[in-house]
Amino acid sequence: MKKVRTLTEKEISTLTQGYKQGSHHAFRIRCHIVLLSYSNMSASQIAAKLDKNIKTVYATIEKYNTGGYESLSNKAGQGRVCPLNELSKAQIKYLQEAVDAHPENLNQVVPKLVKEFGFHISKRMLIAYLKKNSTTHGVELENG
């Protein structure tokens, strides 16, 4: 039965804060696993309580024991890559022109971009891309 190493008060406080206020769900779950392990719950009990695989619980405990708090965070590159990040200069220009033509209604822009680029684009994806690349040209980005 694998347990997390003995934690200091500062580590417990940091893990509790990470569990309650962490920016990513997976990170919050990892913090919770470590805290539950420290409270003498077995790996099988933790897995059942959090509806996780027992291998995930063991891996998280091992990761924390060897790497500490920082090892629980999501690494760069985890997650889905936005296809809009792979656009050519001509495609970026087309996107900017389409947004400039209908800055108040991105719902009209999305179908044009899907047809032009040949891959799925959602309004939310487009908004995130525009925010990241600061190409809004005065477009008010609404959420919804």
C-alpha positions as a Markdown table, in Angstrom:
| # | Residue | x | y | z |
|---|---|---|---|---|
| 1 | Met | 0.0 | 0.0 | 0.0 |
| 2 | Lys | 1.6 | 3.2 | -1.2 |
| 3 | Lys | 1.2 | 6.3 | 0.9 |
| 4 | Val | 2.3 | 9.9 | 0.4 |
| 5 | Arg | 5.3 | 10.9 | 2.5 |
| 6 | Thr | 4.9 | 12.9 | 5.7 |
| 7 | Leu | 3.7 | 16.5 | 4.9 |
| 8 | Thr | 4.6 | 19.7 | 6.6 |
| 9 | Glu | 2.0 | 22.3 | 7.6 |
| 10 | Lys | 3.1 | 24.5 | 4.7 |
| 11 | Glu | 2.7 | 21.6 | 2.2 |
| 12 | Ile | -0.8 | 20.8 | 3.6 |
| 13 | Ser | -1.7 | 24.4 | 3.3 |
| 14 | Thr | -0.4 | 24.7 | -0.3 |
| 15 | Leu | -2.1 | 21.5 | -1.4 |
| 16 | Thr | -5.4 | 22.6 | 0.2 |
| 17 | Gln | -5.2 | 25.9 | -1.7 |
| 18 | Gly | -4.3 | 24.0 | -4.9 |
| 19 | Tyr | -7.3 | 21.7 | -4.3 |
| 20 | Lys | -9.7 | 24.5 | -3.7 |
| 21 | Gln | -8.4 | 27.2 | -6.1 |
| 22 | Gly | -6.4 | 25.4 | -8.8 |
| 23 | Ser | -7.0 | 26.6 | -12.3 |
| 24 | His | -7.3 | 23.1 | -13.8 |
| 25 | His | -9.6 | 20.3 | -12.8 |
| 26 | Ala | -7.0 | 17.6 | -13.2 |
| 27 | Phe | -4.5 | 19.6 | -11.0 |
| 28 | Arg | -7.2 | 20.0 | -8.3 |
| 29 | Ile | -7.9 | 16.2 | -8.3 |
| 30 | Arg | -4.2 | 15.5 | -8.0 |
| 31 | Cys | -3.9 | 17.7 | -4.9 |
| 32 | His | -7.0 | 16.1 | -3.5 |
| 33 | Ile | -5.5 | 12.6 | -4.0 |
| 34 | Val | -2.3 | 13.6 | -2.1 |
| 35 | Leu | -4.4 | 15.1 | 0.7 |
| 36 | Leu | -6.6 | 12.0 | 1.0 |
| 37 | Ser | -3.5 | 9.8 | 1.0 |
| 38 | Tyr | -2.0 | 11.8 | 3.8 |
| 39 | Ser | -5.2 | 11.4 | 5.8 |
| 40 | Asn | -4.6 | 7.6 | 5.8 |
| 41 | Met | -7.1 | 6.6 | 3.1 |
| 42 | Ser | -5.9 | 3.7 | 1.1 |
| 43 | Ala | -5.4 | 4.0 | -2.7 |
| 44 | Ser | -8.4 | 1.8 | -3.4 |
| 45 | Gln | -10.6 | 4.0 | -1.2 |
| 46 | Ile | -9.3 | 7.1 | -2.9 |
| 47 | Ala | -9.9 | 5.6 | -6.3 |
| 48 | Ala | -13.5 | 4.7 | -5.3 |
| 49 | Lys | -14.2 | 8.1 | -3.7 |
| 50 | Leu | -13.0 | 10.1 | -6.7 |
| 51 | Asp | -14.1 | 7.6 | -9.4 |
| 52 | Lys | -10.5 | 7.3 | -10.7 |
| 53 | Asn | -8.4 | 4.3 | -11.7 |
| 54 | Ile | -6.2 | 3.0 | -8.9 |
| 55 | Lys | -3.2 | 3.3 | -11.2 |
| 56 | Thr | -3.9 | 7.0 | -11.4 |
| 57 | Val | -3.9 | 7.3 | -7.6 |
| 58 | Tyr | -0.6 | 5.4 | -7.3 |
| 59 | Ala | 1.0 | 7.4 | -10.1 |
| 60 | Thr | -0.1 | 10.7 | -8.5 |
| 61 | Ile | 1.3 | 9.7 | -5.1 |
| 62 | Glu | 4.6 | 8.6 | -6.6 |
| 63 | Lys | 4.8 | 11.8 | -8.6 |
| 64 | Tyr | 4.3 | 13.9 | -5.5 |
| 65 | Asn | 6.7 | 11.9 | -3.4 |
| 66 | Thr | 9.5 | 12.3 | -6.0 |
| 67 | Gly | 8.7 | 15.8 | -7.4 |
| 68 | Gly | 6.7 | 17.6 | -4.9 |
| 69 | Tyr | 3.9 | 20.1 | -5.4 |
| 70 | Glu | 5.2 | 21.4 | -8.8 |
| 71 | Ser | 5.0 | 17.9 | -10.3 |
| 72 | Leu | 1.2 | 17.9 | -9.9 |
| 73 | Ser | 0.6 | 20.8 | -12.3 |
| 74 | Asn | -0.2 | 20.3 | -15.9 |
| 75 | Lys | 2.8 | 20.3 | -18.2 |
| 76 | Ala | 3.0 | 22.4 | -21.3 |
| 77 | Gly | 1.6 | 20.7 | -24.3 |
| 78 | Gln | -1.1 | 18.9 | -22.4 |
| 79 | Gly | -4.5 | 19.4 | -24.1 |
| 80 | Arg | -5.8 | 19.8 | -27.5 |
| 81 | Val | -3.9 | 22.0 | -30.1 |
| 82 | Cys | -6.1 | 24.6 | -31.8 |
| 83 | Pro | -6.0 | 24.1 | -35.6 |
| 84 | Leu | -6.2 | 27.9 | -36.0 |
| 85 | Asn | -2.6 | 28.1 | -34.7 |
| 86 | Glu | -1.4 | 26.3 | -37.9 |
| 87 | Leu | -2.8 | 28.9 | -40.4 |
| 88 | Ser | -0.7 | 30.3 | -43.2 |
| 89 | Lys | -0.3 | 34.1 | -43.7 |
| 90 | Ala | -2.9 | 34.0 | -46.5 |
| 91 | Gln | -5.4 | 32.2 | -44.2 |
| 92 | Ile | -4.7 | 34.7 | -41.4 |
| 93 | Lys | -5.4 | 37.5 | -43.7 |
| 94 | Tyr | -8.7 | 35.9 | -44.8 |
| 95 | Leu | -9.7 | 35.4 | -41.2 |
| 96 | Gln | -9.0 | 39.0 | -40.3 |
| 97 | Glu | -11.0 | 40.2 | -43.3 |
| 98 | Ala | -13.9 | 38.0 | -42.4 |
| 99 | Val | -13.9 | 39.2 | -38.8 |
| 100 | Asp | -13.6 | 42.8 | -40.0 |
| 101 | Ala | -16.6 | 42.3 | -42.3 |
| 102 | His | -18.8 | 41.2 | -39.4 |
| 103 | Pro | -17.2 | 42.3 | -36.1 |
| 104 | Glu | -20.5 | 42.4 | -34.3 |
| 105 | Asn | -21.6 | 38.9 | -35.2 |
| 106 | Leu | -19.0 | 36.1 | -35.2 |
| 107 | Asn | -21.8 | 33.6 | -35.8 |
| 108 | Gln | -21.7 | 34.8 | -39.5 |
| 109 | Val | -17.9 | 34.5 | -39.6 |
| 110 | Val | -17.6 | 30.9 | -38.4 |
| 111 | Pro | -19.4 | 29.1 | -41.3 |
| 112 | Lys | -17.3 | 31.1 | -43.8 |
| 113 | Leu | -14.1 | 30.0 | -42.1 |
| 114 | Val | -15.1 | 26.4 | -41.8 |
| 115 | Lys | -15.9 | 26.4 | -45.6 |
| 116 | Glu | -12.6 | 28.1 | -46.5 |
| 117 | Phe | -10.3 | 26.2 | -44.2 |
| 118 | Gly | -11.9 | 22.8 | -44.4 |
| 119 | Phe | -11.8 | 22.0 | -40.7 |
| 120 | His | -14.2 | 22.5 | -37.7 |
| 121 | Ile | -14.1 | 25.9 | -36.0 |
| 122 | Ser | -16.3 | 26.9 | -33.2 |
| 123 | Lys | -17.2 | 30.4 | -32.2 |
| 124 | Arg | -15.5 | 29.9 | -28.8 |
| 125 | Met | -12.3 | 28.6 | -30.6 |
| 126 | Leu | -12.4 | 31.7 | -32.8 |
| 127 | Ile | -12.8 | 34.1 | -29.8 |
| 128 | Ala | -9.9 | 32.4 | -28.0 |
| 129 | Tyr | -7.7 | 32.7 | -31.1 |
| 130 | Leu | -8.5 | 36.3 | -31.6 |
| 131 | Lys | -7.8 | 37.1 | -28.0 |
| 132 | Lys | -4.5 | 35.2 | -28.0 |
| 133 | Asn | -3.3 | 36.9 | -31.2 |
| 134 | Ser | -4.7 | 40.4 | -30.6 |
| 135 | Thr | -6.2 | 40.5 | -34.1 |
| 136 | Thr | -9.6 | 41.8 | -33.0 |
| 137 | His | -9.4 | 45.2 | -34.7 |
| 138 | Gly | -12.1 | 46.6 | -32.4 |
| 139 | Val | -14.3 | 43.5 | -32.3 |
| 140 | Glu | -16.1 | 43.2 | -29.0 |
| 141 | Leu | -15.7 | 39.6 | -28.0 |
| 142 | Glu | -18.8 | 38.3 | -26.4 |
| 143 | Asn | -19.0 | 35.0 | -24.6 |
| 144 | Gly | -21.9 | 32.9 | -25.7 |
